[in-house]
């Protein structure tokens, strides 16, 4: 989410239907508490093809994996 926002490139949506679906899901999560348990309170995540230094920090707990993303919670 952050690289997409901070990469300095123009934001072009190539698939309007998927963009609208993403907005709908985000709205449902924020305003209707839908899908709340899907990442079990994760505070950090990364793709499977990278290994960030912070994954071994004290207090970082592996939550699980959804697709190509691994989720952690700082406790």
N, C-alpha and C positions, 0 to 999 in steps of 0.2 A: 504494500500500500504506500509506503513512504517513497520508494524509488520512483513510482509512477507520478507522484505528486511533486517531487523535488528534482526531477531530471532536467528541467529547463526546456523540454520539448513541447511543441504545441499539442494540446489535448484533442485528438481526433478520434471520435468514436466510429469504429469500422462496422459495428453490428448494433444497430439501434435497438433491436429486440432484446439482445443480451444486456445492453446498457440499462434499459428500462426494467428488466428482471432484477438486475443487481440493485437498482434503486428501490424497488419494491421490497426485496428481502431486507435491505438495510433499514427501511422504514419499519417493517414488521418487527425486526429485532429491537429497535430503539423505542418504539411507541406501543407495541403490543406484546412485548416480552416473548415473542416467538423464537424458537431455536436457541434459547438461552443456554442450555446445557451442552451444546455441541462441542465446545472446546474446554469445558470444565474450568472456566475462570482463567484461561491462559493469559499471560501478560506479554509473552514474547513468542515469536515463531521465525522459522527460516525454511527455505526450500531444501529438499533432500540433497541437492548437489553442492551445497556449501556447508562449512563447519565453522560457525562463528566462535570466537574466543569465549564469549560469555556463557556458552552452554555448560561449561564446567565450573562456573562461579559458585561459591558457597551459597546455599539457599535456593538454587535453581533446581526445580523438580520437573522431570519429563512428564508431560500430561498425556501425549499420544500423537498419533499421526492421522491426518485427513488428506487423502490423495498424496500429492507431492510436497506437503508441508508438515513440519514437525513442530509441535507446540510445547511450551514450557510455562511454568508458573513460578514467579519469585515468591518464596515464602519467608 
